[in-house]
Amino acid sequence: DEGNGPAIIESAGLAVRKRTTRKARVFAAKPGPTSGVVKVVAASAGHRASYEWQYSIDGGKTWILAPVTLQAKTTIAGLTPGAVVQFRHRAVTKAGEPDWSAPVSLAVP
């Protein structure tokens, strides 16, 4: 009985722990710590993966390569404040290079 479970556990002198739930990490671009900086975060592809990042300042016509990382996050600096920038990524594993992700946009703070 889920409704009485916590009361029964506490009456036995034990503490009830809250279940920790973690949100699934999705591909997102967020404002960075200073003006002209953006933090980009993707879902982890597991161990032994590298991540390639690109951004576009012209609506996706051309893409600029950012440094490759071994973590599913990066910071891109030197962007023009107020500009709308698109970001995309792909995780490179032993299986190969998949297609680029769908781009996400952010107005640079």
Biopython code that builds the backbone (N, CA, C, O; Angstrom):
import numpy as np
from Bio.PDB.StructureBuilder import StructureBuilder

atoms = [
    (1, "ASP", "N", (0.843, -1.176, 0.000)),
    (1, "ASP", "CA", (0.000, 0.000, 0.000)),
    (1, "ASP", "C", (0.892, 1.245, 0.000)),
    (1, "ASP", "O", (1.550, 1.548, 0.995)),
    (2, "GLU", "N", (0.905, 1.958, -1.127)),
    (2, "GLU", "CA", (1.777, 3.123, -1.254)),
    (2, "GLU", "C", (1.401, 4.251, -0.311)),
    (2, "GLU", "O", (2.279, 4.982, 0.146)),
    (3, "GLY", "N", (0.141, 4.410, -0.012)),
    (3, "GLY", "CA", (-0.302, 5.496, 0.855)),
    (3, "GLY", "C", (0.166, 5.321, 2.287)),
    (3, "GLY", "O", (0.524, 6.302, 2.939)),
    (4, "ASN", "N", (0.171, 4.089, 2.794)),
    (4, "ASN", "CA", (0.562, 3.832, 4.181)),
    (4, "ASN", "C", (2.017, 3.403, 4.313)),
    (4, "ASN", "O", (2.522, 3.294, 5.430)),
    (5, "GLY", "N", (2.690, 3.160, 3.216)),
    (5, "GLY", "CA", (4.067, 2.666, 3.251)),
    (5, "GLY", "C", (5.014, 3.534, 4.061)),
    (5, "GLY", "O", (5.719, 3.022, 4.930)),
    (6, "PRO", "N", (5.050, 4.854, 3.796)),
    (6, "PRO", "CA", (5.960, 5.696, 4.576)),
    (6, "PRO", "C", (5.669, 5.682, 6.078)),
    (6, "PRO", "O", (6.596, 5.673, 6.889)),
    (7, "ALA", "N", (4.395, 5.680, 6.450)),
    (7, "ALA", "CA", (4.037, 5.661, 7.873)),
    (7, "ALA", "C", (4.486, 4.349, 8.526)),
    (7, "ALA", "O", (4.957, 4.351, 9.663)),
    (8, "ILE", "N", (4.343, 3.254, 7.821)),
    (8, "ILE", "CA", (4.757, 1.950, 8.361)),
    (8, "ILE", "C", (6.273, 1.918, 8.548)),
    (8, "ILE", "O", (6.768, 1.437, 9.568)),
    (9, "ILE", "N", (7.005, 2.431, 7.561)),
    (9, "ILE", "CA", (8.469, 2.444, 7.645)),
    (9, "ILE", "C", (8.930, 3.316, 8.800)),
    (9, "ILE", "O", (9.822, 2.924, 9.552)),
    (10, "GLU", "N", (8.331, 4.506, 8.952)),
    (10, "GLU", "CA", (8.726, 5.412, 10.033)),
    (10, "GLU", "C", (8.347, 4.861, 11.400)),
    (10, "GLU", "O", (9.050, 5.113, 12.379)),
    (11, "SER", "N", (7.241, 4.108, 11.489)),
    (11, "SER", "CA", (6.852, 3.538, 12.784)),
    (11, "SER", "C", (7.835, 2.453, 13.233)),
    (11, "SER", "O", (7.895, 2.124, 14.418)),
    (12, "ALA", "N", (8.600, 1.902, 12.298)),
    (12, "ALA", "CA", (9.614, 0.905, 12.636)),
    (12, "ALA", "C", (10.937, 1.568, 13.021)),
    (12, "ALA", "O", (11.919, 0.880, 13.301)),
    (13, "GLY", "N", (10.965, 2.916, 13.035)),
    (13, "GLY", "CA", (12.168, 3.630, 13.425)),
    (13, "GLY", "C", (13.142, 3.871, 12.287)),
    (13, "GLY", "O", (14.298, 4.225, 12.518)),
    (14, "LEU", "N", (12.686, 3.684, 11.074)),
    (14, "LEU", "CA", (13.542, 3.898, 9.913)),
    (14, "LEU", "C", (13.166, 5.200, 9.218)),
    (14, "LEU", "O", (12.072, 5.728, 9.417)),
    (15, "ALA", "N", (14.064, 5.702, 8.416)),
    (15, "ALA", "CA", (13.796, 6.925, 7.659)),
    (15, "ALA", "C", (13.406, 6.562, 6.232)),
    (15, "ALA", "O", (13.916, 5.601, 5.656)),
    (16, "VAL", "N", (12.507, 7.338, 5.685)),
    (16, "VAL", "CA", (12.066, 7.140, 4.300)),
    (16, "VAL", "C", (12.921, 8.036, 3.416)),
    (16, "VAL", "O", (13.012, 9.245, 3.629)),
    (17, "ARG", "N", (13.544, 7.419, 2.418)),
    (17, "ARG", "CA", (14.350, 8.181, 1.468)),
    (17, "ARG", "C", (13.511, 8.612, 0.290)),
    (17, "ARG", "O", (12.656, 7.872, -0.197)),
    (18, "LYS", "N", (13.772, 9.826, -0.159)),
    (18, "LYS", "CA", (13.097, 10.294, -1.364)),
    (18, "LYS", "C", (13.762, 9.653, -2.574)),
    (18, "LYS", "O", (14.975, 9.445, -2.589)),
    (19, "ARG", "N", (12.983, 9.351, -3.560)),
    (19, "ARG", "CA", (13.529, 8.839, -4.812)),
    (19, "ARG", "C", (14.163, 9.981, -5.572)),
    (19, "ARG", "O", (13.571, 11.049, -5.730)),
    (20, "THR", "N", (15.355, 9.747, -6.032)),
    (20, "THR", "CA", (16.000, 10.775, -6.856)),
    (20, "THR", "C", (15.705, 10.475, -8.317)),
    (20, "THR", "O", (15.913, 9.366, -8.809)),
    (21, "THR", "N", (15.230, 11.474, -8.967)),
    (21, "THR", "CA", (14.959, 11.334, -10.394)),
    (21, "THR", "C", (15.810, 12.346, -11.131)),
    (21, "THR", "O", (15.916, 13.505, -10.731)),
    (22, "ARG", "N", (16.398, 11.902, -12.182)),
    (22, "ARG", "CA", (17.224, 12.775, -12.995)),
    (22, "ARG", "C", (16.544, 13.007, -14.323)),
    (22, "ARG", "O", (15.980, 12.099, -14.934)),
    (23, "LYS", "N", (16.614, 14.243, -14.746)),
    (23, "LYS", "CA", (16.053, 14.578, -16.046)),
    (23, "LYS", "C", (16.972, 14.052, -17.136)),
    (23, "LYS", "O", (18.195, 14.073, -17.002)),
    (24, "ALA", "N", (16.375, 13.592, -18.192)),
    (24, "ALA", "CA", (17.179, 13.171, -19.333)),
    (24, "ALA", "C", (17.823, 14.407, -19.939)),
    (24, "ALA", "O", (17.167, 15.431, -20.133)),
    (25, "ARG", "N", (19.092, 14.304, -20.232)),
    (25, "ARG", "CA", (19.798, 15.444, -20.795)),
    (25, "ARG", "C", (19.448, 15.548, -22.270)),
    (25, "ARG", "O", (19.542, 14.575, -23.019)),
    (26, "VAL", "N", (19.053, 16.716, -22.662)),
    (26, "VAL", "CA", (18.711, 16.956, -24.064)),
    (26, "VAL", "C", (19.679, 17.987, -24.621)),
    (26, "VAL", "O", (20.362, 18.681, -23.867)),
    (27, "PHE", "N", (19.734, 18.082, -25.908)),
    (27, "PHE", "CA", (20.612, 19.042, -26.552)),
    (27, "PHE", "C", (20.058, 20.441, -26.342)),
    (27, "PHE", "O", (18.917, 20.728, -26.704)),
    (28, "ALA", "N", (20.877, 21.314, -25.752)),
    (28, "ALA", "CA", (20.420, 22.664, -25.453)),
    (28, "ALA", "C", (21.582, 23.639, -25.475)),
    (28, "ALA", "O", (22.729, 23.272, -25.217)),
    (29, "ALA", "N", (21.269, 24.873, -25.785)),
    (29, "ALA", "CA", (22.223, 25.977, -25.712)),
    (29, "ALA", "C", (21.719, 26.932, -24.642)),
    (29, "ALA", "O", (20.545, 27.301, -24.629)),
    (30, "LYS", "N", (22.625, 27.334, -23.734)),
    (30, "LYS", "CA", (22.251, 28.191, -22.618)),
    (30, "LYS", "C", (23.212, 29.365, -22.539)),
    (30, "LYS", "O", (24.360, 29.253, -22.970)),
    (31, "PRO", "N", (22.759, 30.491, -21.994)),
    (31, "PRO", "CA", (23.669, 31.623, -21.833)),
    (31, "PRO", "C", (24.857, 31.254, -20.955)),
    (31, "PRO", "O", (24.712, 30.522, -19.976)),
    (32, "GLY", "N", (26.014, 31.756, -21.306)),
    (32, "GLY", "CA", (27.220, 31.506, -20.531)),
    (32, "GLY", "C", (27.382, 32.508, -19.405)),
    (32, "GLY", "O", (26.492, 33.323, -19.161)),
    (33, "PRO", "N", (28.517, 32.452, -18.715)),
    (33, "PRO", "CA", (28.734, 33.319, -17.563)),
    (33, "PRO", "C", (28.955, 34.792, -17.909)),
    (33, "PRO", "O", (28.759, 35.662, -17.059)),
    (34, "THR", "N", (29.357, 35.077, -19.138)),
    (34, "THR", "CA", (29.586, 36.464, -19.551)),
    (34, "THR", "C", (28.944, 36.703, -20.916)),
    (34, "THR", "O", (28.511, 35.769, -21.592)),
    (35, "SER", "N", (28.896, 37.954, -21.295)),
    (35, "SER", "CA", (28.314, 38.334, -22.571)),
    (35, "SER", "C", (29.134, 37.740, -23.724)),
    (35, "SER", "O", (30.364, 37.763, -23.693)),
    (36, "GLY", "N", (28.449, 37.215, -24.727)),
    (36, "GLY", "CA", (29.120, 36.643, -25.889)),
    (36, "GLY", "C", (29.567, 35.211, -25.718)),
    (36, "GLY", "O", (30.266, 34.668, -26.574)),
    (37, "VAL", "N", (29.165, 34.583, -24.604)),
    (37, "VAL", "CA", (29.552, 33.197, -24.317)),
    (37, "VAL", "C", (28.293, 32.338, -24.203)),
    (37, "VAL", "O", (27.311, 32.739, -23.579)),
    (38, "VAL", "N", (28.333, 31.154, -24.813)),
    (38, "VAL", "CA", (27.207, 30.217, -24.774)),
    (38, "VAL", "C", (27.705, 28.849, -24.335)),
    (38, "VAL", "O", (28.748, 28.383, -24.793)),
    (39, "LYS", "N", (26.949, 28.204, -23.440)),
    (39, "LYS", "CA", (27.246, 26.825, -23.040)),
    (39, "LYS", "C", (26.321, 25.912, -23.826)),
    (39, "LYS", "O", (25.115, 26.150, -23.891)),
    (40, "VAL", "N", (26.880, 24.869, -24.422)),
    (40, "VAL", "CA", (26.107, 23.914, -25.212)),
    (40, "VAL", "C", (26.252, 22.543, -24.551)),
    (40, "VAL", "O", (27.360, 22.104, -24.246)),
    (41, "VAL", "N", (25.107, 21.867, -24.333)),
    (41, "VAL", "CA", (25.079, 20.586, -23.631)),
    (41, "VAL", "C", (24.293, 19.578, -24.454)),
    (41, "VAL", "O", (23.234, 19.894, -24.996)),
    (42, "ALA", "N", (24.825, 18.352, -24.543)),
    (42, "ALA", "CA", (24.159, 17.275, -25.286)),
    (42, "ALA", "C", (24.032, 16.045, -24.393)),
    (42, "ALA", "O", (24.627, 15.983, -23.316)),
    (43, "ALA", "N", (23.267, 15.086, -24.841)),
    (43, "ALA", "CA", (23.148, 13.816, -24.126)),
    (43, "ALA", "C", (24.446, 13.032, -24.295)),
    (43, "ALA", "O", (25.070, 13.065, -25.355)),
    (44, "SER", "N", (24.841, 12.335, -23.249)),
    (44, "SER", "CA", (26.071, 11.558, -23.296)),
    (44, "SER", "C", (25.901, 10.354, -24.219)),
    (44, "SER", "O", (24.860, 9.696, -24.220)),
    (45, "ALA", "N", (26.934, 10.082, -24.996)),
    (45, "ALA", "CA", (26.927, 8.910, -25.878)),
    (45, "ALA", "C", (27.700, 7.761, -25.257)),
    (45, "ALA", "O", (27.959, 6.757, -25.921)),
    (46, "GLY", "N", (28.072, 7.896, -23.987)),
    (46, "GLY", "CA", (28.775, 6.834, -23.294)),
    (46, "GLY", "C", (30.267, 7.069, -23.265)),
    (46, "GLY", "O", (30.773, 8.092, -23.728)),
    (47, "HIS", "N", (30.960, 6.085, -22.704)),
    (47, "HIS", "CA", (32.414, 6.170, -22.611)),
    (47, "HIS", "C", (33.035, 6.070, -23.995)),
    (47, "HIS", "O", (32.446, 5.503, -24.915)),
    (48, "ARG", "N", (34.203, 6.614, -24.126)),
    (48, "ARG", "CA", (34.969, 6.550, -25.371)),
    (48, "ARG", "C", (34.277, 7.227, -26.549)),
    (48, "ARG", "O", (34.396, 6.784, -27.691)),
    (49, "ALA", "N", (33.564, 8.291, -26.262)),
    (49, "ALA", "CA", (32.939, 9.069, -27.325)),
    (49, "ALA", "C", (33.584, 10.449, -27.348)),
    (49, "ALA", "O", (34.000, 10.970, -26.313)),
    (50, "SER", "N", (33.659, 11.017, -28.510)),
    (50, "SER", "CA", (34.071, 12.411, -28.625)),
    (50, "SER", "C", (32.912, 13.168, -29.256)),
    (50, "SER", "O", (32.039, 12.586, -29.901)),
    (51, "TYR", "N", (32.927, 14.464, -29.055)),
    (51, "TYR", "CA", (31.796, 15.272, -29.499)),
    (51, "TYR", "C", (32.292, 16.384, -30.407)),
    (51, "TYR", "O", (33.202, 17.134, -30.055)),
    (52, "GLU", "N", (31.683, 16.480, -31.574)),
    (52, "GLU", "CA", (31.999, 17.528, -32.524)),
    (52, "GLU", "C", (30.891, 18.568, -32.444)),
    (52, "GLU", "O", (29.711, 18.226, -32.383)),
    (53, "TRP", "N", (31.277, 19.835, -32.446)),
    (53, "TRP", "CA", (30.343, 20.944, -32.283)),
    (53, "TRP", "C", (30.484, 21.903, -33.447)),
    (53, "TRP", "O", (31.587, 22.149, -33.934)),
    (54, "GLN", "N", (29.359, 22.443, -33.888)),
    (54, "GLN", "CA", (29.363, 23.469, -34.923)),
    (54, "GLN", "C", (28.356, 24.543, -34.556)),
    (54, "GLN", "O", (27.382, 24.291, -33.847)),
    (55, "TYR", "N", (28.610, 25.746, -35.054)),
    (55, "TYR", "CA", (27.637, 26.818, -34.877)),
    (55, "TYR", "C", (27.548, 27.632, -36.157)),
    (55, "TYR", "O", (28.496, 27.690, -36.940)),
    (56, "SER", "N", (26.404, 28.256, -36.354)),
    (56, "SER", "CA", (26.152, 29.041, -37.557)),
    (56, "SER", "C", (25.624, 30.407, -37.146)),
    (56, "SER", "O", (24.720, 30.521, -36.318)),
    (57, "ILE", "N", (26.207, 31.436, -37.739)),
    (57, "ILE", "CA", (25.751, 32.797, -37.455)),
    (57, "ILE", "C", (24.930, 33.371, -38.604)),
    (57, "ILE", "O", (24.513, 34.529, -38.558)),
    (58, "ASP", "N", (24.696, 32.551, -39.645)),
    (58, "ASP", "CA", (23.941, 33.026, -40.804)),
    (58, "ASP", "C", (22.723, 32.152, -41.107)),
    (58, "ASP", "O", (22.369, 31.950, -42.269)),
    (59, "GLY", "N", (22.088, 31.638, -40.058)),
    (59, "GLY", "CA", (20.852, 30.864, -40.246)),
    (59, "GLY", "C", (21.054, 29.466, -40.786)),
    (59, "GLY", "O", (20.116, 28.891, -41.337)),
    (60, "GLY", "N", (22.235, 28.898, -40.652)),
    (60, "GLY", "CA", (22.483, 27.531, -41.084)),
    (60, "GLY", "C", (23.035, 27.395, -42.484)),
    (60, "GLY", "O", (23.159, 26.280, -42.990)),
    (61, "LYS", "N", (23.372, 28.509, -43.126)),
    (61, "LYS", "CA", (23.948, 28.427, -44.476)),
    (61, "LYS", "C", (25.381, 27.904, -44.418)),
    (61, "LYS", "O", (25.780, 27.064, -45.224)),
    (62, "THR", "N", (26.152, 28.415, -43.451)),
    (62, "THR", "CA", (27.522, 27.935, -43.255)),
    (62, "THR", "C", (27.704, 27.566, -41.785)),
    (62, "THR", "O", (27.080, 28.153, -40.901)),
    (63, "TRP", "N", (28.560, 26.594, -41.543)),
    (63, "TRP", "CA", (28.789, 26.107, -40.177)),
    (63, "TRP", "C", (30.257, 26.266, -39.814)),
    (63, "TRP", "O", (31.145, 25.978, -40.616)),
    (64, "ILE", "N", (30.497, 26.727, -38.596)),
    (64, "ILE", "CA", (31.844, 26.937, -38.080)),
    (64, "ILE", "C", (32.123, 25.833, -37.070)),
    (64, "ILE", "O", (31.323, 25.593, -36.165)),
    (65, "LEU", "N", (33.257, 25.165, -37.227)),
    (65, "LEU", "CA", (33.613, 24.067, -36.335)),
    (65, "LEU", "C", (34.198, 24.612, -35.039)),
    (65, "LEU", "O", (35.116, 25.430, -35.064)),
    (66, "ALA", "N", (33.673, 24.164, -33.922)),
    (66, "ALA", "CA", (34.213, 24.494, -32.601)),
    (66, "ALA", "C", (35.127, 23.341, -32.182)),
    (66, "ALA", "O", (35.074, 22.271, -32.788)),
    (67, "PRO", "N", (35.962, 23.536, -31.160)),
    (67, "PRO", "CA", (36.863, 22.456, -30.739)),
    (67, "PRO", "C", (36.120, 21.181, -30.335)),
    (67, "PRO", "O", (35.059, 21.237, -29.715)),
    (68, "VAL", "N", (36.692, 20.045, -30.695)),
    (68, "VAL", "CA", (36.138, 18.736, -30.336)),
    (68, "VAL", "C", (36.382, 18.514, -28.847)),
    (68, "VAL", "O", (37.430, 18.893, -28.325)),
    (69, "THR", "N", (35.411, 17.896, -28.159)),
    (69, "THR", "CA", (35.556, 17.623, -26.727)),
    (69, "THR", "C", (35.353, 16.140, -26.437)),
    (69, "THR", "O", (34.832, 15.394, -27.266)),
    (70, "LEU", "N", (35.770, 15.734, -25.257)),
    (70, "LEU", "CA", (35.534, 14.368, -24.787)),
    (70, "LEU", "C", (34.367, 14.320, -23.818)),
    (70, "LEU", "O", (33.991, 13.243, -23.356)),
    (71, "GLN", "N", (33.791, 15.469, -23.505)),
    (71, "GLN", "CA", (32.607, 15.550, -22.663)),
    (71, "GLN", "C", (31.445, 16.034, -23.500)),
    (71, "GLN", "O", (31.641, 16.646, -24.550)),
    (72, "ALA", "N", (30.229, 15.762, -23.037)),
    (72, "ALA", "CA", (29.034, 16.122, -23.783)),
    (72, "ALA", "C", (28.615, 17.563, -23.514)),
    (72, "ALA", "O", (27.426, 17.874, -23.440)),
    (73, "LYS", "N", (29.604, 18.434, -23.370)),
    (73, "LYS", "CA", (29.323, 19.850, -23.172)),
    (73, "LYS", "C", (30.535, 20.652, -23.620)),
    (73, "LYS", "O", (31.664, 20.162, -23.639)),
    (74, "THR", "N", (30.262, 21.909, -23.980)),
    (74, "THR", "CA", (31.342, 22.806, -24.363)),
    (74, "THR", "C", (30.883, 24.235, -24.162)),
    (74, "THR", "O", (29.694, 24.502, -23.984)),
    (75, "THR", "N", (31.832, 25.146, -24.190)),
    (75, "THR", "CA", (31.556, 26.574, -24.111)),
    (75, "THR", "C", (32.101, 27.221, -25.366)),
    (75, "THR", "O", (33.243, 26.979, -25.759)),
    (76, "ILE", "N", (31.280, 28.043, -25.989)),
    (76, "ILE", "CA", (31.695, 28.741, -27.203)),
    (76, "ILE", "C", (31.696, 30.230, -26.887)),
    (76, "ILE", "O", (30.672, 30.799, -26.509)),
    (77, "ALA", "N", (32.857, 30.848, -27.047)),
    (77, "ALA", "CA", (33.026, 32.265, -26.722)),
    (77, "ALA", "C", (33.253, 33.073, -27.992)),
    (77, "ALA", "O", (33.445, 32.521, -29.076)),
    (78, "GLY", "N", (33.228, 34.376, -27.835)),
    (78, "GLY", "CA", (33.509, 35.268, -28.954)),
    (78, "GLY", "C", (32.331, 35.509, -29.871)),
    (78, "GLY", "O", (32.508, 35.968, -30.999)),
    (79, "LEU", "N", (31.128, 35.207, -29.405)),
    (79, "LEU", "CA", (29.934, 35.416, -30.216)),
    (79, "LEU", "C", (29.432, 36.846, -30.033)),
    (79, "LEU", "O", (29.663, 37.461, -28.992)),
    (80, "THR", "N", (28.756, 37.364, -31.031)),
    (80, "THR", "CA", (28.243, 38.728, -30.989)),
    (80, "THR", "C", (26.977, 38.781, -30.138)),
    (80, "THR", "O", (25.994, 38.111, -30.454)),
    (81, "PRO", "N", (26.988, 39.572, -29.061)),
    (81, "PRO", "CA", (25.775, 39.696, -28.233)),
    (81, "PRO", "C", (24.595, 40.205, -29.064)),
    (81, "PRO", "O", (24.734, 41.129, -29.864)),
    (82, "GLY", "N", (23.441, 39.587, -28.859)),
    (82, "GLY", "CA", (22.235, 39.955, -29.585)),
    (82, "GLY", "C", (22.012, 39.162, -30.858)),
    (82, "GLY", "O", (20.899, 39.146, -31.384)),
    (83, "ALA", "N", (23.037, 38.506, -31.362)),
    (83, "ALA", "CA", (22.898, 37.716, -32.585)),
    (83, "ALA", "C", (22.219, 36.390, -32.269)),
    (83, "ALA", "O", (22.422, 35.819, -31.197)),
    (84, "VAL", "N", (21.419, 35.909, -33.201)),
    (84, "VAL", "CA", (20.802, 34.591, -33.061)),
    (84, "VAL", "C", (21.736, 33.586, -33.716)),
    (84, "VAL", "O", (22.027, 33.680, -34.909)),
    (85, "VAL", "N", (22.206, 32.620, -32.925)),
    (85, "VAL", "CA", (23.180, 31.639, -33.390)),
    (85, "VAL", "C", (22.566, 30.250, -33.299)),
    (85, "VAL", "O", (21.867, 29.938, -32.335)),
    (86, "GLN", "N", (22.827, 29.413, -34.305)),
    (86, "GLN", "CA", (22.384, 28.027, -34.292)),
    (86, "GLN", "C", (23.556, 27.135, -33.910)),
    (86, "GLN", "O", (24.699, 27.401, -34.281)),
    (87, "PHE", "N", (23.257, 26.062, -33.157)),
    (87, "PHE", "CA", (24.279, 25.118, -32.716)),
    (87, "PHE", "C", (23.835, 23.708, -33.074)),
    (87, "PHE", "O", (22.643, 23.404, -33.061)),
    (88, "ARG", "N", (24.791, 22.854, -33.393)),
    (88, "ARG", "CA", (24.503, 21.439, -33.620)),
    (88, "ARG", "C", (25.718, 20.632, -33.179)),
    (88, "ARG", "O", (26.804, 21.180, -32.985)),
    (89, "HIS", "N", (25.525, 19.323, -33.022)),
    (89, "HIS", "CA", (26.611, 18.461, -32.567)),
    (89, "HIS", "C", (26.430, 17.057, -33.126)),
    (89, "HIS", "O", (25.389, 16.717, -33.688)),
    (90, "ARG", "N", (27.461, 16.262, -32.957)),
    (90, "ARG", "CA", (27.356, 14.824, -33.209)),
    (90, "ARG", "C", (28.375, 14.126, -32.317)),
    (90, "ARG", "O", (29.462, 14.645, -32.060)),
    (91, "ALA", "N", (28.004, 12.950, -31.858)),
    (91, "ALA", "CA", (28.877, 12.143, -31.003)),
    (91, "ALA", "C", (29.570, 11.108, -31.875)),
    (91, "ALA", "O", (28.916, 10.333, -32.573)),
    (92, "VAL", "N", (30.877, 11.101, -31.832)),
    (92, "VAL", "CA", (31.665, 10.169, -32.625)),
    (92, "VAL", "C", (32.093, 9.023, -31.711)),
    (92, "VAL", "O", (32.748, 9.238, -30.692)),
    (93, "THR", "N", (31.713, 7.803, -32.091)),
    (93, "THR", "CA", (32.060, 6.607, -31.322)),
    (93, "THR", "C", (32.784, 5.626, -32.226)),
    (93, "THR", "O", (33.053, 5.906, -33.394)),
    (94, "LYS", "N", (33.092, 4.473, -31.660)),
    (94, "LYS", "CA", (33.761, 3.430, -32.435)),
    (94, "LYS", "C", (32.896, 2.986, -33.621)),
    (94, "LYS", "O", (33.408, 2.499, -34.628)),
    (95, "ALA", "N", (31.590, 3.161, -33.484)),
    (95, "ALA", "CA", (30.674, 2.760, -34.555)),
    (95, "ALA", "C", (30.733, 3.704, -35.754)),
    (95, "ALA", "O", (30.270, 3.357, -36.840)),
    (96, "GLY", "N", (31.301, 4.899, -35.562)),
    (96, "GLY", "CA", (31.403, 5.828, -36.679)),
    (96, "GLY", "C", (30.849, 7.193, -36.343)),
    (96, "GLY", "O", (30.574, 7.511, -35.186)),
    (97, "GLU", "N", (30.691, 7.989, -37.376)),
    (97, "GLU", "CA", (30.184, 9.341, -37.227)),
    (97, "GLU", "C", (28.728, 9.397, -37.666)),
    (97, "GLU", "O", (28.435, 9.174, -38.841)),
    (98, "PRO", "N", (27.818, 9.689, -36.757)),
    (98, "PRO", "CA", (26.411, 9.808, -37.149)),
    (98, "PRO", "C", (26.151, 11.167, -37.810)),
    (98, "PRO", "O", (27.052, 11.998, -37.925)),
    (99, "ASP", "N", (24.933, 11.369, -38.231)),
    (99, "ASP", "CA", (24.544, 12.655, -38.800)),
    (99, "ASP", "C", (24.553, 13.720, -37.704)),
    (99, "ASP", "O", (24.524, 13.408, -36.514)),
    (100, "TRP", "N", (24.594, 14.960, -38.126)),
    (100, "TRP", "CA", (24.537, 16.069, -37.182)),
    (100, "TRP", "C", (23.148, 16.140, -36.554)),
    (100, "TRP", "O", (22.157, 15.756, -37.175)),
    (101, "SER", "N", (23.084, 16.629, -35.332)),
    (101, "SER", "CA", (21.807, 16.783, -34.634)),
    (101, "SER", "C", (20.994, 17.904, -35.298)),
    (101, "SER", "O", (21.514, 18.679, -36.100)),
    (102, "ALA", "N", (19.734, 17.965, -34.950)),
    (102, "ALA", "CA", (18.918, 19.084, -35.375)),
    (102, "ALA", "C", (19.445, 20.324, -34.658)),
    (102, "ALA", "O", (19.774, 20.249, -33.474)),
    (103, "PRO", "N", (19.533, 21.448, -35.337)),
    (103, "PRO", "CA", (20.092, 22.628, -34.697)),
    (103, "PRO", "C", (19.144, 23.238, -33.660)),
    (103, "PRO", "O", (17.923, 23.138, -33.773)),
    (104, "VAL", "N", (19.739, 23.868, -32.653)),
    (104, "VAL", "CA", (18.988, 24.653, -31.676)),
    (104, "VAL", "C", (19.497, 26.090, -31.790)),
    (104, "VAL", "O", (20.664, 26.320, -32.106)),
    (105, "SER", "N", (18.619, 27.045, -31.532)),
    (105, "SER", "CA", (18.974, 28.453, -31.675)),
    (105, "SER", "C", (18.963, 29.150, -30.327)),
    (105, "SER", "O", (18.237, 28.757, -29.413)),
    (106, "LEU", "N", (19.774, 30.186, -30.217)),
    (106, "LEU", "CA", (19.812, 30.989, -29.009)),
    (106, "LEU", "C", (20.245, 32.404, -29.382)),
    (106, "LEU", "O", (21.169, 32.603, -30.170)),
    (107, "ALA", "N", (19.551, 33.383, -28.793)),
    (107, "ALA", "CA", (19.995, 34.775, -28.928)),
    (107, "ALA", "C", (21.122, 34.971, -27.931)),
    (107, "ALA", "O", (20.906, 34.838, -26.726)),
    (108, "VAL", "N", (22.294, 35.276, -28.396)),
    (108, "VAL", "CA", (23.485, 35.377, -27.556)),
    (108, "VAL", "C", (23.300, 36.527, -26.561)),
    (108, "VAL", "O", (22.972, 37.648, -26.948)),
    (109, "PRO", "N", (23.514, 36.232, -25.274)),
    (109, "PRO", "CA", (23.361, 37.293, -24.277)),
    (109, "PRO", "C", (24.514, 38.297, -24.324)),
    (109, "PRO", "O", (24.534, 39.252, -23.547)),
]
sb = StructureBuilder()
sb.init_structure("model")
sb.init_model(0)
sb.init_chain("A")
sb.init_seg("    ")
for serial, (resi, resn, name, xyz) in enumerate(atoms, 1):
    if name == "N":
        sb.init_residue(resn, " ", resi, " ")
    sb.init_atom(name, np.array(xyz, "f"), 0.0, 1.0, " ", f" {name:<3s}", serial, name[0])
structure = sb.get_structure()
